[in-house]
Amino acid sequence: MIPTIEQICEDLAAGRITIQQAIEWLNIHTQTAESELRDSFAIAAMPAHMMAAYGTKIETETWHDYVAGLAYATADAMLVERAKP
């Protein structure tokens, strides 16, 4: 289980972990947060893509893959825009 940021700080201050260990845990938090944000953006985009794809001639077997791909492509574009100043 990943410790909370508060726990990492407490453990570092108490000498229970090294600075390197704290950095590694914080990097895991950063990666997890970015992944969760990407998933949240994809979830937000999916209903619009489902509505747009509904009734199209996409084969039933590939319809869900198509919509999911569009949702994650939208999420990736949102992350790029979010990173701009």
PDB file of N, CA, C and O in Angstrom:
ATOM      1  N   MET A   1       0.846  -1.178   0.000  1.00  0.00           N
ATOM      2  CA  MET A   1       0.000   0.000   0.000  1.00  0.00           C
ATOM      3  C   MET A   1       0.892   1.243   0.000  1.00  0.00           C
ATOM      4  O   MET A   1       1.903   1.304   0.700  1.00  0.00           O
ATOM      5  N   ILE A   2       0.497   2.219  -0.794  1.00  0.00           N
ATOM      6  CA  ILE A   2       1.261   3.455  -0.888  1.00  0.00           C
ATOM      7  C   ILE A   2       0.928   4.320   0.329  1.00  0.00           C
ATOM      8  O   ILE A   2      -0.247   4.571   0.602  1.00  0.00           O
ATOM      9  N   PRO A   3       1.945   4.780   1.064  1.00  0.00           N
ATOM     10  CA  PRO A   3       1.652   5.644   2.209  1.00  0.00           C
ATOM     11  C   PRO A   3       1.146   7.004   1.730  1.00  0.00           C
ATOM     12  O   PRO A   3       1.449   7.440   0.620  1.00  0.00           O
ATOM     13  N   THR A   4       0.377   7.659   2.584  1.00  0.00           N
ATOM     14  CA  THR A   4      -0.089   8.997   2.246  1.00  0.00           C
ATOM     15  C   THR A   4       1.095   9.958   2.236  1.00  0.00           C
ATOM     16  O   THR A   4       2.157   9.658   2.781  1.00  0.00           O
ATOM     17  N   ILE A   5       0.903  11.103   1.617  1.00  0.00           N
ATOM     18  CA  ILE A   5       1.967  12.106   1.597  1.00  0.00           C
ATOM     19  C   ILE A   5       2.290  12.549   3.021  1.00  0.00           C
ATOM     20  O   ILE A   5       3.450  12.783   3.357  1.00  0.00           O
ATOM     21  N   GLU A   6       1.265  12.662   3.847  1.00  0.00           N
ATOM     22  CA  GLU A   6       1.476  13.033   5.245  1.00  0.00           C
ATOM     23  C   GLU A   6       2.335  11.996   5.960  1.00  0.00           C
ATOM     24  O   GLU A   6       3.231  12.345   6.728  1.00  0.00           O
ATOM     25  N   GLN A   7       2.055  10.707   5.699  1.00  0.00           N
ATOM     26  CA  GLN A   7       2.829   9.638   6.334  1.00  0.00           C
ATOM     27  C   GLN A   7       4.275   9.651   5.854  1.00  0.00           C
ATOM     28  O   GLN A   7       5.194   9.414   6.638  1.00  0.00           O
ATOM     29  N   ILE A   8       4.474   9.924   4.578  1.00  0.00           N
ATOM     30  CA  ILE A   8       5.831  10.013   4.039  1.00  0.00           C
ATOM     31  C   ILE A   8       6.600  11.110   4.766  1.00  0.00           C
ATOM     32  O   ILE A   8       7.744  10.908   5.172  1.00  0.00           O
ATOM     33  N   CYS A   9       5.972  12.267   4.930  1.00  0.00           N
ATOM     34  CA  CYS A   9       6.622  13.383   5.627  1.00  0.00           C
ATOM     35  C   CYS A   9       6.937  13.035   7.082  1.00  0.00           C
ATOM     36  O   CYS A   9       8.026  13.320   7.582  1.00  0.00           O
ATOM     37  N   GLU A  10       5.967  12.414   7.749  1.00  0.00           N
ATOM     38  CA  GLU A  10       6.187  12.016   9.142  1.00  0.00           C
ATOM     39  C   GLU A  10       7.321  11.004   9.265  1.00  0.00           C
ATOM     40  O   GLU A  10       8.170  11.120  10.148  1.00  0.00           O
ATOM     41  N   ASP A  11       7.331  10.005   8.370  1.00  0.00           N
ATOM     42  CA  ASP A  11       8.372   8.977   8.414  1.00  0.00           C
ATOM     43  C   ASP A  11       9.743   9.577   8.111  1.00  0.00           C
ATOM     44  O   ASP A  11      10.745   9.193   8.715  1.00  0.00           O
ATOM     45  N   LEU A  12       9.779  10.511   7.180  1.00  0.00           N
ATOM     46  CA  LEU A  12      11.050  11.156   6.851  1.00  0.00           C
ATOM     47  C   LEU A  12      11.545  11.980   8.036  1.00  0.00           C
ATOM     48  O   LEU A  12      12.723  11.915   8.388  1.00  0.00           O
ATOM     49  N   ALA A  13      10.658  12.750   8.650  1.00  0.00           N
ATOM     50  CA  ALA A  13      11.038  13.572   9.800  1.00  0.00           C
ATOM     51  C   ALA A  13      11.487  12.727  10.977  1.00  0.00           C
ATOM     52  O   ALA A  13      12.375  13.130  11.729  1.00  0.00           O
ATOM     53  N   ALA A  14      10.876  11.543  11.146  1.00  0.00           N
ATOM     54  CA  ALA A  14      11.228  10.659  12.261  1.00  0.00           C
ATOM     55  C   ALA A  14      12.442   9.793  11.947  1.00  0.00           C
ATOM     56  O   ALA A  14      12.917   9.061  12.816  1.00  0.00           O
ATOM     57  N   GLY A  15      12.944   9.865  10.737  1.00  0.00           N
ATOM     58  CA  GLY A  15      14.112   9.067  10.369  1.00  0.00           C
ATOM     59  C   GLY A  15      13.791   7.619  10.032  1.00  0.00           C
ATOM     60  O   GLY A  15      14.699   6.791   9.960  1.00  0.00           O
ATOM     61  N   ARG A  16      12.522   7.299   9.823  1.00  0.00           N
ATOM     62  CA  ARG A  16      12.137   5.923   9.503  1.00  0.00           C
ATOM     63  C   ARG A  16      12.377   5.583   8.031  1.00  0.00           C
ATOM     64  O   ARG A  16      12.479   4.411   7.669  1.00  0.00           O
ATOM     65  N   ILE A  17      12.466   6.612   7.188  1.00  0.00           N
ATOM     66  CA  ILE A  17      12.793   6.399   5.775  1.00  0.00           C
ATOM     67  C   ILE A  17      13.840   7.426   5.360  1.00  0.00           C
ATOM     68  O   ILE A  17      13.996   8.466   6.000  1.00  0.00           O
ATOM     69  N   THR A  18      14.551   7.121   4.288  1.00  0.00           N
ATOM     70  CA  THR A  18      15.564   8.040   3.776  1.00  0.00           C
ATOM     71  C   THR A  18      14.923   9.046   2.818  1.00  0.00           C
ATOM     72  O   THR A  18      13.769   8.892   2.416  1.00  0.00           O
ATOM     73  N   ILE A  19      15.678  10.060   2.467  1.00  0.00           N
ATOM     74  CA  ILE A  19      15.190  11.039   1.490  1.00  0.00           C
ATOM     75  C   ILE A  19      14.908  10.339   0.166  1.00  0.00           C
ATOM     76  O   ILE A  19      13.908  10.629  -0.491  1.00  0.00           O
ATOM     77  N   GLN A  20      15.790   9.416  -0.230  1.00  0.00           N
ATOM     78  CA  GLN A  20      15.590   8.692  -1.488  1.00  0.00           C
ATOM     79  C   GLN A  20      14.298   7.885  -1.462  1.00  0.00           C
ATOM     80  O   GLN A  20      13.566   7.855  -2.451  1.00  0.00           O
ATOM     81  N   GLN A  21      14.016   7.237  -0.348  1.00  0.00           N
ATOM     82  CA  GLN A  21      12.767   6.486  -0.237  1.00  0.00           C
ATOM     83  C   GLN A  21      11.563   7.424  -0.321  1.00  0.00           C
ATOM     84  O   GLN A  21      10.562   7.098  -0.957  1.00  0.00           O
ATOM     85  N   ALA A  22      11.662   8.581   0.317  1.00  0.00           N
ATOM     86  CA  ALA A  22      10.564   9.554   0.265  1.00  0.00           C
ATOM     87  C   ALA A  22      10.339  10.029  -1.164  1.00  0.00           C
ATOM     88  O   ALA A  22       9.198  10.151  -1.609  1.00  0.00           O
ATOM     89  N   ILE A  23      11.421  10.295  -1.882  1.00  0.00           N
ATOM     90  CA  ILE A  23      11.311  10.732  -3.275  1.00  0.00           C
ATOM     91  C   ILE A  23      10.648   9.645  -4.124  1.00  0.00           C
ATOM     92  O   ILE A  23       9.795   9.945  -4.960  1.00  0.00           O
ATOM     93  N   GLU A  24      11.032   8.402  -3.916  1.00  0.00           N
ATOM     94  CA  GLU A  24      10.431   7.298  -4.674  1.00  0.00           C
ATOM     95  C   GLU A  24       8.933   7.198  -4.413  1.00  0.00           C
ATOM     96  O   GLU A  24       8.153   7.008  -5.346  1.00  0.00           O
ATOM     97  N   TRP A  25       8.522   7.327  -3.139  1.00  0.00           N
ATOM     98  CA  TRP A  25       7.100   7.281  -2.813  1.00  0.00           C
ATOM     99  C   TRP A  25       6.363   8.464  -3.436  1.00  0.00           C
ATOM    100  O   TRP A  25       5.256   8.302  -3.949  1.00  0.00           O
ATOM    101  N   LEU A  26       6.965   9.643  -3.397  1.00  0.00           N
ATOM    102  CA  LEU A  26       6.321  10.821  -3.978  1.00  0.00           C
ATOM    103  C   LEU A  26       6.205  10.698  -5.488  1.00  0.00           C
ATOM    104  O   LEU A  26       5.223  11.156  -6.071  1.00  0.00           O
ATOM    105  N   ASN A  27       7.190  10.089  -6.127  1.00  0.00           N
ATOM    106  CA  ASN A  27       7.098   9.841  -7.573  1.00  0.00           C
ATOM    107  C   ASN A  27       5.938   8.910  -7.895  1.00  0.00           C
ATOM    108  O   ASN A  27       5.242   9.106  -8.891  1.00  0.00           O
ATOM    109  N   ILE A  28       5.727   7.909  -7.067  1.00  0.00           N
ATOM    110  CA  ILE A  28       4.593   6.996  -7.264  1.00  0.00           C
ATOM    111  C   ILE A  28       3.282   7.770  -7.135  1.00  0.00           C
ATOM    112  O   ILE A  28       2.353   7.546  -7.911  1.00  0.00           O
ATOM    113  N   HIS A  29       3.199   8.677  -6.163  1.00  0.00           N
ATOM    114  CA  HIS A  29       2.000   9.507  -6.006  1.00  0.00           C
ATOM    115  C   HIS A  29       1.757  10.347  -7.257  1.00  0.00           C
ATOM    116  O   HIS A  29       0.620  10.474  -7.710  1.00  0.00           O
ATOM    117  N   THR A  30       2.808  10.913  -7.808  1.00  0.00           N
ATOM    118  CA  THR A  30       2.685  11.743  -9.004  1.00  0.00           C
ATOM    119  C   THR A  30       2.177  10.922 -10.179  1.00  0.00           C
ATOM    120  O   THR A  30       1.272  11.354 -10.893  1.00  0.00           O
ATOM    121  N   GLN A  31       2.749   9.744 -10.386  1.00  0.00           N
ATOM    122  CA  GLN A  31       2.331   8.884 -11.495  1.00  0.00           C
ATOM    123  C   GLN A  31       0.880   8.449 -11.330  1.00  0.00           C
ATOM    124  O   GLN A  31       0.121   8.422 -12.298  1.00  0.00           O
ATOM    125  N   THR A  32       0.502   8.112 -10.114  1.00  0.00           N
ATOM    126  CA  THR A  32      -0.862   7.676  -9.833  1.00  0.00           C
ATOM    127  C   THR A  32      -1.845   8.817 -10.076  1.00  0.00           C
ATOM    128  O   THR A  32      -2.906   8.607 -10.663  1.00  0.00           O
ATOM    129  N   ALA A  33      -1.502  10.009  -9.634  1.00  0.00           N
ATOM    130  CA  ALA A  33      -2.391  11.158  -9.815  1.00  0.00           C
ATOM    131  C   ALA A  33      -2.597  11.469 -11.288  1.00  0.00           C
ATOM    132  O   ALA A  33      -3.715  11.760 -11.712  1.00  0.00           O
ATOM    133  N   GLU A  34      -1.517  11.411 -12.077  1.00  0.00           N
ATOM    134  CA  GLU A  34      -1.645  11.689 -13.507  1.00  0.00           C
ATOM    135  C   GLU A  34      -2.502  10.624 -14.190  1.00  0.00           C
ATOM    136  O   GLU A  34      -3.323  10.942 -15.051  1.00  0.00           O
ATOM    137  N   SER A  35      -2.311   9.372 -13.809  1.00  0.00           N
ATOM    138  CA  SER A  35      -3.103   8.289 -14.382  1.00  0.00           C
ATOM    139  C   SER A  35      -4.579   8.455 -14.020  1.00  0.00           C
ATOM    140  O   SER A  35      -5.454   8.255 -14.862  1.00  0.00           O
ATOM    141  N   GLU A  36      -4.849   8.817 -12.777  1.00  0.00           N
ATOM    142  CA  GLU A  36      -6.224   9.009 -12.336  1.00  0.00           C
ATOM    143  C   GLU A  36      -6.870  10.191 -13.048  1.00  0.00           C
ATOM    144  O   GLU A  36      -8.055  10.145 -13.377  1.00  0.00           O
ATOM    145  N   LEU A  37      -6.092  11.260 -13.291  1.00  0.00           N
ATOM    146  CA  LEU A  37      -6.619  12.409 -14.003  1.00  0.00           C
ATOM    147  C   LEU A  37      -6.951  12.038 -15.443  1.00  0.00           C
ATOM    148  O   LEU A  37      -7.987  12.448 -15.966  1.00  0.00           O
ATOM    149  N   ARG A  38      -6.078  11.263 -16.087  1.00  0.00           N
ATOM    150  CA  ARG A  38      -6.331  10.817 -17.463  1.00  0.00           C
ATOM    151  C   ARG A  38      -7.609   9.982 -17.512  1.00  0.00           C
ATOM    152  O   ARG A  38      -8.444  10.161 -18.398  1.00  0.00           O
ATOM    153  N   ASP A  39      -7.755   9.067 -16.551  1.00  0.00           N
ATOM    154  CA  ASP A  39      -8.977   8.253 -16.499  1.00  0.00           C
ATOM    155  C   ASP A  39     -10.204   9.134 -16.277  1.00  0.00           C
ATOM    156  O   ASP A  39     -11.238   8.913 -16.907  1.00  0.00           O
ATOM    157  N   SER A  40     -10.109  10.120 -15.400  1.00  0.00           N
ATOM    158  CA  SER A  40     -11.239  11.012 -15.141  1.00  0.00           C
ATOM    159  C   SER A  40     -11.625  11.792 -16.390  1.00  0.00           C
ATOM    160  O   SER A  40     -12.810  11.954 -16.682  1.00  0.00           O
ATOM    161  N   PHE A  41     -10.626  12.276 -17.129  1.00  0.00           N
ATOM    162  CA  PHE A  41     -10.915  12.984 -18.369  1.00  0.00           C
ATOM    163  C   PHE A  41     -11.580  12.054 -19.382  1.00  0.00           C
ATOM    164  O   PHE A  41     -12.529  12.453 -20.057  1.00  0.00           O
ATOM    165  N   ALA A  42     -11.091  10.826 -19.493  1.00  0.00           N
ATOM    166  CA  ALA A  42     -11.676   9.868 -20.437  1.00  0.00           C
ATOM    167  C   ALA A  42     -13.116   9.546 -20.060  1.00  0.00           C
ATOM    168  O   ALA A  42     -13.985   9.454 -20.928  1.00  0.00           O
ATOM    169  N   ILE A  43     -13.365   9.375 -18.779  1.00  0.00           N
ATOM    170  CA  ILE A  43     -14.723   9.102 -18.307  1.00  0.00           C
ATOM    171  C   ILE A  43     -15.641  10.266 -18.658  1.00  0.00           C
ATOM    172  O   ILE A  43     -16.781  10.060 -19.075  1.00  0.00           O
ATOM    173  N   ALA A  44     -15.147  11.482 -18.490  1.00  0.00           N
ATOM    174  CA  ALA A  44     -15.962  12.656 -18.798  1.00  0.00           C
ATOM    175  C   ALA A  44     -16.263  12.758 -20.293  1.00  0.00           C
ATOM    176  O   ALA A  44     -17.343  13.204 -20.680  1.00  0.00           O
ATOM    177  N   ALA A  45     -15.319  12.349 -21.126  1.00  0.00           N
ATOM    178  CA  ALA A  45     -15.489  12.454 -22.578  1.00  0.00           C
ATOM    179  C   ALA A  45     -16.331  11.319 -23.154  1.00  0.00           C
ATOM    180  O   ALA A  45     -16.934  11.474 -24.216  1.00  0.00           O
ATOM    181  N   MET A  46     -16.377  10.201 -22.475  1.00  0.00           N
ATOM    182  CA  MET A  46     -17.014   9.012 -23.046  1.00  0.00           C
ATOM    183  C   MET A  46     -18.493   9.183 -23.400  1.00  0.00           C
ATOM    184  O   MET A  46     -18.888   8.736 -24.477  1.00  0.00           O
ATOM    185  N   PRO A  47     -19.330   9.796 -22.572  1.00  0.00           N
ATOM    186  CA  PRO A  47     -20.739   9.916 -22.968  1.00  0.00           C
ATOM    187  C   PRO A  47     -20.934  10.646 -24.295  1.00  0.00           C
ATOM    188  O   PRO A  47     -21.771  10.246 -25.104  1.00  0.00           O
ATOM    189  N   ALA A  48     -20.175  11.703 -24.522  1.00  0.00           N
ATOM    190  CA  ALA A  48     -20.299  12.442 -25.782  1.00  0.00           C
ATOM    191  C   ALA A  48     -19.886  11.566 -26.957  1.00  0.00           C
ATOM    192  O   ALA A  48     -20.528  11.594 -28.007  1.00  0.00           O
ATOM    193  N   HIS A  49     -18.826  10.793 -26.790  1.00  0.00           N
ATOM    194  CA  HIS A  49     -18.383   9.906 -27.867  1.00  0.00           C
ATOM    195  C   HIS A  49     -19.388   8.776 -28.094  1.00  0.00           C
ATOM    196  O   HIS A  49     -19.593   8.351 -29.231  1.00  0.00           O
ATOM    197  N   MET A  50     -20.009   8.292 -27.031  1.00  0.00           N
ATOM    198  CA  MET A  50     -21.018   7.248 -27.179  1.00  0.00           C
ATOM    199  C   MET A  50     -22.226   7.782 -27.948  1.00  0.00           C
ATOM    200  O   MET A  50     -22.766   7.103 -28.821  1.00  0.00           O
ATOM    201  N   MET A  51     -22.642   9.002 -27.615  1.00  0.00           N
ATOM    202  CA  MET A  51     -23.785   9.607 -28.312  1.00  0.00           C
ATOM    203  C   MET A  51     -23.448   9.829 -29.784  1.00  0.00           C
ATOM    204  O   MET A  51     -24.276   9.583 -30.661  1.00  0.00           O
ATOM    205  N   ALA A  52     -22.229  10.295 -30.049  1.00  0.00           N
ATOM    206  CA  ALA A  52     -21.834  10.576 -31.432  1.00  0.00           C
ATOM    207  C   ALA A  52     -21.716   9.291 -32.247  1.00  0.00           C
ATOM    208  O   ALA A  52     -22.022   9.287 -33.439  1.00  0.00           O
ATOM    209  N   ALA A  53     -21.279   8.209 -31.621  1.00  0.00           N
ATOM    210  CA  ALA A  53     -21.077   6.950 -32.340  1.00  0.00           C
ATOM    211  C   ALA A  53     -22.353   6.128 -32.456  1.00  0.00           C
ATOM    212  O   ALA A  53     -22.439   5.217 -33.280  1.00  0.00           O
ATOM    213  N   TYR A  54     -23.345   6.451 -31.629  1.00  0.00           N
ATOM    214  CA  TYR A  54     -24.581   5.674 -31.629  1.00  0.00           C
ATOM    215  C   TYR A  54     -25.243   5.754 -33.005  1.00  0.00           C
ATOM    216  O   TYR A  54     -25.418   6.838 -33.560  1.00  0.00           O
ATOM    217  N   GLY A  55     -25.600   4.614 -33.534  1.00  0.00           N
ATOM    218  CA  GLY A  55     -26.287   4.554 -34.810  1.00  0.00           C
ATOM    219  C   GLY A  55     -25.373   4.601 -36.026  1.00  0.00           C
ATOM    220  O   GLY A  55     -25.845   4.549 -37.162  1.00  0.00           O
ATOM    221  N   THR A  56     -24.064   4.699 -35.792  1.00  0.00           N
ATOM    222  CA  THR A  56     -23.140   4.684 -36.929  1.00  0.00           C
ATOM    223  C   THR A  56     -22.959   3.251 -37.399  1.00  0.00           C
ATOM    224  O   THR A  56     -23.482   2.324 -36.780  1.00  0.00           O
ATOM    225  N   LYS A  57     -22.243   3.065 -38.456  1.00  0.00           N
ATOM    226  CA  LYS A  57     -22.078   1.736 -39.040  1.00  0.00           C
ATOM    227  C   LYS A  57     -20.840   1.019 -38.498  1.00  0.00           C
ATOM    228  O   LYS A  57     -20.273   0.162 -39.175  1.00  0.00           O
ATOM    229  N   ILE A  58     -20.430   1.362 -37.304  1.00  0.00           N
ATOM    230  CA  ILE A  58     -19.305   0.675 -36.668  1.00  0.00           C
ATOM    231  C   ILE A  58     -19.790  -0.698 -36.231  1.00  0.00           C
ATOM    232  O   ILE A  58     -20.874  -0.826 -35.662  1.00  0.00           O
ATOM    233  N   GLU A  59     -18.995  -1.714 -36.495  1.00  0.00           N
ATOM    234  CA  GLU A  59     -19.385  -3.074 -36.112  1.00  0.00           C
ATOM    235  C   GLU A  59     -19.538  -3.168 -34.595  1.00  0.00           C
ATOM    236  O   GLU A  59     -18.774  -2.566 -33.841  1.00  0.00           O
ATOM    237  N   THR A  60     -20.520  -3.922 -34.174  1.00  0.00           N
ATOM    238  CA  THR A  60     -20.820  -4.064 -32.753  1.00  0.00           C
ATOM    239  C   THR A  60     -19.605  -4.539 -31.966  1.00  0.00           C
ATOM    240  O   THR A  60     -19.379  -4.091 -30.841  1.00  0.00           O
ATOM    241  N   GLU A  61     -18.825  -5.438 -32.546  1.00  0.00           N
ATOM    242  CA  GLU A  61     -17.670  -5.993 -31.827  1.00  0.00           C
ATOM    243  C   GLU A  61     -16.592  -4.944 -31.578  1.00  0.00           C
ATOM    244  O   GLU A  61     -15.827  -5.066 -30.622  1.00  0.00           O
ATOM    245  N   THR A  62     -16.520  -3.922 -32.416  1.00  0.00           N
ATOM    246  CA  THR A  62     -15.460  -2.924 -32.273  1.00  0.00           C
ATOM    247  C   THR A  62     -15.965  -1.598 -31.729  1.00  0.00           C
ATOM    248  O   THR A  62     -15.171  -0.697 -31.458  1.00  0.00           O
ATOM    249  N   TRP A  63     -17.270  -1.469 -31.567  1.00  0.00           N
ATOM    250  CA  TRP A  63     -17.863  -0.204 -31.144  1.00  0.00           C
ATOM    251  C   TRP A  63     -17.291   0.282 -29.814  1.00  0.00           C
ATOM    252  O   TRP A  63     -16.916   1.448 -29.694  1.00  0.00           O
ATOM    253  N   HIS A  64     -17.220  -0.592 -28.822  1.00  0.00           N
ATOM    254  CA  HIS A  64     -16.720  -0.196 -27.502  1.00  0.00           C
ATOM    255  C   HIS A  64     -15.248   0.182 -27.555  1.00  0.00           C
ATOM    256  O   HIS A  64     -14.829   1.143 -26.910  1.00  0.00           O
ATOM    257  N   ASP A  65     -14.457  -0.571 -28.322  1.00  0.00           N
ATOM    258  CA  ASP A  65     -13.044  -0.232 -28.471  1.00  0.00           C
ATOM    259  C   ASP A  65     -12.887   1.131 -29.139  1.00  0.00           C
ATOM    260  O   ASP A  65     -12.032   1.929 -28.755  1.00  0.00           O
ATOM    261  N   TYR A  66     -13.724   1.387 -30.141  1.00  0.00           N
ATOM    262  CA  TYR A  66     -13.683   2.657 -30.867  1.00  0.00           C
ATOM    263  C   TYR A  66     -13.991   3.818 -29.913  1.00  0.00           C
ATOM    264  O   TYR A  66     -13.261   4.809 -29.879  1.00  0.00           O
ATOM    265  N   VAL A  67     -15.065   3.690 -29.148  1.00  0.00           N
ATOM    266  CA  VAL A  67     -15.464   4.753 -28.228  1.00  0.00           C
ATOM    267  C   VAL A  67     -14.412   4.948 -27.142  1.00  0.00           C
ATOM    268  O   VAL A  67     -14.077   6.084 -26.808  1.00  0.00           O
ATOM    269  N   ALA A  68     -13.891   3.868 -26.591  1.00  0.00           N
ATOM    270  CA  ALA A  68     -12.864   3.985 -25.554  1.00  0.00           C
ATOM    271  C   ALA A  68     -11.611   4.652 -26.110  1.00  0.00           C
ATOM    272  O   ALA A  68     -10.998   5.484 -25.441  1.00  0.00           O
ATOM    273  N   GLY A  69     -11.233   4.290 -27.323  1.00  0.00           N
ATOM    274  CA  GLY A  69     -10.064   4.907 -27.947  1.00  0.00           C
ATOM    275  C   GLY A  69     -10.249   6.405 -28.129  1.00  0.00           C
ATOM    276  O   GLY A  69      -9.335   7.187 -27.867  1.00  0.00           O
ATOM    277  N   LEU A  70     -11.436   6.803 -28.578  1.00  0.00           N
ATOM    278  CA  LEU A  70     -11.722   8.237 -28.728  1.00  0.00           C
ATOM    279  C   LEU A  70     -11.688   8.960 -27.376  1.00  0.00           C
ATOM    280  O   LEU A  70     -11.165  10.068 -27.263  1.00  0.00           O
ATOM    281  N   ALA A  71     -12.249   8.315 -26.365  1.00  0.00           N
ATOM    282  CA  ALA A  71     -12.283   8.938 -25.041  1.00  0.00           C
ATOM    283  C   ALA A  71     -10.872   9.165 -24.505  1.00  0.00           C
ATOM    284  O   ALA A  71     -10.581  10.221 -23.943  1.00  0.00           O
ATOM    285  N   TYR A  72      -9.994   8.171 -24.678  1.00  0.00           N
ATOM    286  CA  TYR A  72      -8.625   8.349 -24.192  1.00  0.00           C
ATOM    287  C   TYR A  72      -7.825   9.301 -25.066  1.00  0.00           C
ATOM    288  O   TYR A  72      -6.938   9.991 -24.564  1.00  0.00           O
ATOM    289  N   ALA A  73      -8.113   9.355 -26.354  1.00  0.00           N
ATOM    290  CA  ALA A  73      -7.459  10.346 -27.214  1.00  0.00           C
ATOM    291  C   ALA A  73      -7.873  11.756 -26.777  1.00  0.00           C
ATOM    292  O   ALA A  73      -7.051  12.672 -26.752  1.00  0.00           O
ATOM    293  N   THR A  74      -9.138  11.918 -26.439  1.00  0.00           N
ATOM    294  CA  THR A  74      -9.619  13.200 -25.937  1.00  0.00           C
ATOM    295  C   THR A  74      -8.945  13.536 -24.609  1.00  0.00           C
ATOM    296  O   THR A  74      -8.519  14.670 -24.391  1.00  0.00           O
ATOM    297  N   ALA A  75      -8.850  12.546 -23.725  1.00  0.00           N
ATOM    298  CA  ALA A  75      -8.194  12.760 -22.429  1.00  0.00           C
ATOM    299  C   ALA A  75      -6.744  13.174 -22.614  1.00  0.00           C
ATOM    300  O   ALA A  75      -6.266  14.073 -21.923  1.00  0.00           O
ATOM    301  N   ASP A  76      -6.040  12.536 -23.532  1.00  0.00           N
ATOM    302  CA  ASP A  76      -4.639  12.897 -23.790  1.00  0.00           C
ATOM    303  C   ASP A  76      -4.534  14.329 -24.300  1.00  0.00           C
ATOM    304  O   ASP A  76      -3.634  15.068 -23.903  1.00  0.00           O
ATOM    305  N   ALA A  77      -5.457  14.721 -25.181  1.00  0.00           N
ATOM    306  CA  ALA A  77      -5.461  16.097 -25.683  1.00  0.00           C
ATOM    307  C   ALA A  77      -5.755  17.088 -24.555  1.00  0.00           C
ATOM    308  O   ALA A  77      -5.192  18.181 -24.518  1.00  0.00           O
ATOM    309  N   MET A  78      -6.634  16.700 -23.645  1.00  0.00           N
ATOM    310  CA  MET A  78      -6.948  17.562 -22.508  1.00  0.00           C
ATOM    311  C   MET A  78      -5.728  17.737 -21.601  1.00  0.00           C
ATOM    312  O   MET A  78      -5.489  18.832 -21.091  1.00  0.00           O
ATOM    313  N   LEU A  79      -4.968  16.681 -21.401  1.00  0.00           N
ATOM    314  CA  LEU A  79      -3.752  16.779 -20.585  1.00  0.00           C
ATOM    315  C   LEU A  79      -2.724  17.700 -21.236  1.00  0.00           C
ATOM    316  O   LEU A  79      -2.052  18.468 -20.547  1.00  0.00           O
ATOM    317  N   VAL A  80      -2.600  17.626 -22.556  1.00  0.00           N
ATOM    318  CA  VAL A  80      -1.663  18.500 -23.270  1.00  0.00           C
ATOM    319  C   VAL A  80      -2.098  19.955 -23.100  1.00  0.00           C
ATOM    320  O   VAL A  80      -1.275  20.821 -22.802  1.00  0.00           O
ATOM    321  N   GLU A  81      -3.380  20.222 -23.287  1.00  0.00           N
ATOM    322  CA  GLU A  81      -3.878  21.597 -23.139  1.00  0.00           C
ATOM    323  C   GLU A  81      -3.727  22.083 -21.708  1.00  0.00           C
ATOM    324  O   GLU A  81      -3.415  23.250 -21.472  1.00  0.00           O
ATOM    325  N   ARG A  82      -3.944  21.199 -20.768  1.00  0.00           N
ATOM    326  CA  ARG A  82      -3.836  21.565 -19.348  1.00  0.00           C
ATOM    327  C   ARG A  82      -2.417  21.966 -18.979  1.00  0.00           C
ATOM    328  O   ARG A  82      -2.214  22.806 -18.102  1.00  0.00           O
ATOM    329  N   ALA A  83      -1.435  21.370 -19.647  1.00  0.00           N
ATOM    330  CA  ALA A  83      -0.028  21.650 -19.341  1.00  0.00           C
ATOM    331  C   ALA A  83       0.454  22.978 -19.925  1.00  0.00           C
ATOM    332  O   ALA A  83       1.515  23.472 -19.543  1.00  0.00           O
ATOM    333  N   LYS A  84      -0.315  23.555 -20.844  1.00  0.00           N
ATOM    334  CA  LYS A  84       0.088  24.823 -21.452  1.00  0.00           C
ATOM    335  C   LYS A  84      -0.064  25.971 -20.449  1.00  0.00           C
ATOM    336  O   LYS A  84      -0.969  25.963 -19.615  1.00  0.00           O
ATOM    337  N   PRO A  85       0.832  26.954 -20.541  1.00  0.00           N
ATOM    338  CA  PRO A  85       0.735  28.099 -19.617  1.00  0.00           C
ATOM    339  C   PRO A  85      -0.488  28.960 -19.880  1.00  0.00           C
ATOM    340  O   PRO A  85      -0.704  29.954 -19.187  1.00  0.00           O
TER     341      PRO A  85
END
